């Protein structure tokens, strides 16, 4: 097993995901800090979790503008719904402006617009569209050496992965069919001298352009040399089950995932009976994790007895990234070592 930092420093895109509350943002932030500091990389950490905490980790306000957090390290708290809403508003404006069409023409009607741009779509769909648009923009600009995505909890991430297939579904095909029919009838009317517009053409091009962008992103997501999906978990039953489900979905979608990080592992031996009990419980869970997903590179981050906030405390977590394999952590607990 090679160095985790060395391996991830060769990637262009790192996606961090896992169950809510497992410390994804802390890990993503510490990883970005370490890659910028030790590997001289220009790194952007992007939070796409609706409950943003990236700014809290760095004790600074970030929001929707890219903010410098440290030397060569930048952050962005990204709201995918806003991008989706902006795309929707632009398309509605294009569809609704200057039709100049007589009553007998067949434009894309209001019902069609609602069908195409239904704001009642699940949040995960808007999140997926927003994520893909942002990802595509970063591919095009090539401004950062590495982009780290701190994603929403597992369920949202799984829906994001399904988005390309969704666009190929019956729903997507029906949208294109209706748009094409509208365009065809508009051209037929033009043959008889009636006024026409290109509303259907605009909508169809917008849909096809989005589909093209998503296909490019999908290709990058599946490219092992450029992308790594890091699963973050904690040593308890629910997290193990959810992580197994996420890992299975990544395999189905052929997205590279070699590394799993087990966070908040209590490595302790001392006078605190609760701490001792927790350490022994985590020991049993680590053995279970090793048995169930031992084909992955399994890394452990110890539970530290301080709140992780600000560069100094974040650096302490960064120092531990890639230092402990799961086997080493098991041995440390067995030999009654303590990491505070």
C-alpha positions in Angstrom: 0.0 0.0 0.0 1.5 3.3 -1.1 1.2 6.7 0.6 -2.3 8.1 0.6 -1.1 11.7 0.1 1.2 10.7 -2.7 -1.5 8.8 -4.5 -4.1 11.5 -4.1 -1.7 14.2 -5.1 -1.7 12.7 -8.6 -5.5 13.1 -9.0 -7.3 16.0 -10.5 -10.6 15.4 -8.8 -11.2 13.9 -5.3 -14.8 13.2 -4.2 -15.4 12.7 -0.5 -18.6 11.1 0.6 -20.2 9.1 3.4 -23.0 9.0 5.9 -23.9 12.3 7.6 -21.8 13.1 10.7 -18.8 11.1 9.8 -16.5 14.1 9.4 -16.4 14.4 5.6 -15.8 18.1 5.7 -13.1 17.9 8.3 -11.3 15.2 6.2 -11.8 17.1 2.9 -10.4 20.3 4.5 -7.4 18.6 6.1 -6.7 16.8 2.9 -6.8 20.0 0.9 -4.5 21.7 3.4 -2.0 18.8 3.3 -1.9 18.7 -0.5 -1.4 22.4 -0.8 1.2 22.5 1.9 3.3 19.4 1.3 2.7 18.8 -2.4 2.7 22.4 -3.6 -0.6 21.9 -5.3 -3.2 24.6 -6.0 -6.3 23.1 -4.3 -10.0 24.1 -4.3 -12.2 22.5 -1.7 -15.9 22.7 -2.7 -18.7 22.0 -0.3 -21.9 20.8 -2.1 -23.5 19.7 1.2 -26.7 21.8 1.8 -25.6 22.1 5.5 -22.3 23.8 4.7 -19.7 23.7 7.5 -16.6 24.4 5.4 -16.4 28.0 6.6 -16.9 26.8 10.2 -13.9 24.4 9.9 -11.7 27.3 8.7 -13.2 29.8 11.1 -14.0 32.1 8.2 -16.9 33.1 6.0 -16.8 31.5 2.6 -20.2 31.4 0.9 -20.7 31.3 -2.9 -17.5 33.1 -3.8 -14.1 31.3 -4.1 -12.2 32.3 -0.9 -8.5 31.9 -0.2 -8.1 29.9 3.0 -4.3 29.3 3.2 -1.4 29.4 0.8 -2.5 27.6 -2.5 -5.7 26.5 -0.8 -9.2 27.9 -1.7 -12.7 27.1 -0.6 -16.3 27.4 -2.1 -19.6 26.7 -0.5 -21.6 25.8 -3.5 -25.4 25.8 -3.7 -26.4 23.5 -6.6 -30.1 24.5 -6.4 -29.1 28.1 -7.3 -27.3 26.9 -10.5 -30.3 24.8 -11.4 -32.7 27.6 -10.8 -30.5 30.0 -12.9 -30.4 27.5 -15.8 -34.1 27.1 -15.5 -34.8 30.9 -15.5 -32.5 31.4 -18.5 -34.3 28.7 -20.5 -37.7 30.0 -19.5 -36.7 33.5 -20.7 -35.4 32.0 -24.0 -38.6 30.0 -24.5 -40.9 32.9 -23.6 -39.3 35.9 -25.4 -40.4 37.4 -28.7 -42.5 34.5 -30.1 -44.2 36.7 -32.7 -46.3 33.6 -33.5 -50.0 33.7 -34.7 -52.6 31.6 -32.9 -52.4 28.7 -35.3 -48.7 28.1 -34.7 -47.6 25.3 -32.4 -45.0 26.7 -30.0 -43.7 25.0 -26.9 -46.6 25.6 -24.6 -46.7 26.4 -20.9 -47.5 22.8 -20.1 -44.4 21.7 -22.0 -42.3 24.3 -20.1 -43.6 23.0 -16.8 -42.9 19.4 -17.9 -39.4 20.3 -19.0 -38.5 22.5 -16.0 -40.6 21.2 -13.2 -39.4 22.8 -10.0 -41.0 19.9 -8.0 -38.2 17.6 -9.1 -36.3 16.1 -6.1 -33.5 18.1 -4.6 -31.1 15.4 -5.6 -31.8 16.1 -9.3 -31.1 19.8 -8.8 -28.0 18.9 -6.8 -26.9 16.6 -9.6 -27.4 19.1 -12.4 -25.6 21.8 -10.3 -22.7 19.5 -9.5 -22.3 18.5 -13.1 -22.4 22.1 -14.3 -19.8 23.1 -11.7 -17.6 20.0 -12.5 -17.8 20.8 -16.2 -16.8 24.4 -15.7 -13.8 23.3 -13.6 -12.7 20.9 -16.3 -12.9 23.7 -18.9 -11.0 26.3 -16.9 -8.2 24.0 -15.5 -7.5 26.7 -12.9 -6.7 24.3 -10.0 -4.3 21.3 -9.8 -6.8 19.4 -7.6 -10.5 19.9 -6.8 -11.9 18.2 -3.7 -15.6 17.8 -3.5 -17.1 17.6 0.0 -20.5 16.0 -0.9 -23.8 15.7 0.8 -24.7 12.5 2.8 -24.7 9.2 0.9 -28.3 9.2 -0.4 -27.8 12.5 -2.2 -24.5 11.3 -3.7 -26.1 8.1 -5.0 -28.8 10.1 -6.8 -26.0 12.3 -8.3 -24.3 9.2 -9.7 -27.5 8.1 -11.3 -28.1 11.3 -13.1 -26.5 10.3 -16.5 -28.7 7.3 -16.6 -31.7 9.4 -15.6 -31.2 11.6 -18.6 -31.2 8.6 -20.9 -34.5 7.4 -19.3 -37.9 7.5 -20.8 -38.5 10.9 -19.2 -35.5 12.5 -21.0 -36.4 10.8 -24.3 -40.0 12.0 -24.0 -38.8 15.6 -23.5 -36.7 15.5 -26.6 -39.5 13.8 -28.6 -42.0 16.6 -27.7 -39.4 19.3 -28.5 -38.6 17.8 -31.9 -42.3 17.5 -32.8 -42.8 21.1 -31.9 -39.9 22.1 -34.0 -41.1 20.0 -37.0 -44.6 21.6 -36.9 -43.1 25.1 -36.6 -41.1 24.4 -39.8 -44.2 23.1 -41.6 -46.1 26.3 -40.7 -43.2 28.3 -42.2 -43.7 26.6 -45.5 -47.1 28.2 -45.7 -45.8 31.6 -44.8 -46.8 31.7 -41.1 -44.5 33.3 -38.6 -42.2 30.9 -36.8 -39.8 31.0 -33.9 -37.0 28.9 -32.7 -38.3 28.3 -29.2 -38.2 24.5 -29.6 -34.7 24.7 -31.1 -33.4 26.7 -28.2 -34.9 24.3 -25.6 -33.7 21.2 -27.5 -30.2 22.7 -27.8 -30.1 23.5 -24.1 -31.1 20.0 -23.2 -28.6 18.4 -25.6 -25.8 20.7 -24.4 -26.5 19.8 -20.8 -26.5 16.1 -21.8 -23.1 16.5 -23.6 -21.6 18.3 -20.6 -22.8 15.5 -18.3 -21.3 12.8 -20.6 -17.9 14.6 -20.4 -18.1 14.8 -16.6 -19.2 11.1 -16.5 -16.1 10.1 -18.5 -13.8 12.1 -16.1 -15.5 10.5 -13.1 -14.7 7.1 -14.4 -11.1 7.8 -15.3 -8.9 6.3 -12.6 -5.9 8.5 -13.5 -7.9 11.7 -12.8 -10.5 10.8 -10.2 -10.7 9.1 -6.8 -13.8 8.7 -4.7 -12.9 8.5 -1.0 -15.5 7.0 1.3 -15.4 8.3 4.8 -17.0 6.3 7.6 -17.0 5.9 11.4 -16.6 2.6 13.3 -20.2 1.8 14.0 -22.8 -0.6 12.5 -24.9 2.0 10.7 -21.9 3.6 9.1 -20.5 0.2 8.0 -23.8 -0.7 6.3 -24.2 2.6 4.5 -20.6 2.6 3.4 -21.0 -0.9 2.0 -24.0 0.3 0.0 -22.1 3.3 -1.3 -19.1 1.2 -2.3 -21.4 -1.2 -4.1 -23.0 1.7 -6.1 -19.5 3.1 -7.0 -18.6 -0.3 -8.4 -21.9 -0.4 -10.4 -21.2 3.0 -11.9 -17.5 2.2 -12.5 -16.2 5.1 -10.4 -12.7 4.7 -9.0 -12.6 4.0 -5.3 -9.5 2.4 -3.8 -9.4 4.3 -0.4 -11.7 4.2 2.6 -11.1 6.4 5.7 -12.4 5.3 9.1 -12.7 8.5 11.1 -13.1 9.2 14.8 -11.4 6.0 16.0 -10.7 6.2 19.8 -7.2 4.8 20.5 -6.9 5.0 24.2 -5.6 3.4 27.4 -5.9 5.2 30.7 -8.1 6.0 33.7 -11.3 6.9 31.8 -13.5 3.8 31.8 -15.8 5.1 29.1 -12.8 5.9 26.9 -11.4 2.4 27.4 -14.8 0.9 26.6 -15.2 3.0 23.5 -11.7 2.1 22.3 -12.5 -1.6 22.7 -15.8 -1.2 20.8 -13.9 0.5 18.0 -11.4 -2.3 18.0 -14.2 -4.8 17.3 -15.7 -2.6 14.6 -12.3 -2.2 12.9 -11.9 -5.9 12.7 -15.4 -6.1 11.1 -14.5 -3.4 8.6 -11.3 -5.1 7.7 -13.2 -8.4 7.1 -15.9 -6.8 5.0 -14.0 -4.4 2.8 -10.4 -5.6 3.2 -9.9 -5.3 -0.6 -9.8 -1.5 -0.2 -6.9 0.6 1.2 -8.3 1.2 4.7 -7.0 4.2 6.6 -7.7 5.3 10.1 -7.9 8.8 11.6 -7.9 8.9 15.4 -10.4 10.7 17.6 -8.7 13.8 18.9 -9.8 15.3 22.2 -10.3 18.9 20.8 -12.6 20.6 18.5 -11.3 20.8 14.9 -11.6 24.5 14.0 -9.1 26.7 12.4 -5.8 26.1 10.6 -3.8 25.0 13.7 -6.2 22.2 14.8 -6.9 21.3 11.2 -3.1 20.7 10.7 -3.2 18.1 13.5 -5.7 16.1 11.5 -3.7 16.6 8.3 -0.7 15.2 10.1 -2.5 11.9 10.6 -3.8 11.5 7.1 -2.3 8.4 5.6 -0.2 7.6 8.7 -2.3 4.8 10.2 -3.6 1.7 8.2 -6.4 -0.2 9.8 -4.0 -3.0 10.8 -1.8 -0.6 12.6 -4.7 1.0 14.4 -5.9 -2.4 15.5 -2.4 -3.2 16.8 -2.2 0.1 18.7 -5.5 -0.5 20.5 -4.5 -4.1 21.3 -1.2 -2.9 22.7 -3.0 -0.2 24.8 -1.5 2.8 23.2 -3.1 6.3 23.4 -3.4 9.0 20.7 -4.9 12.2 22.0 
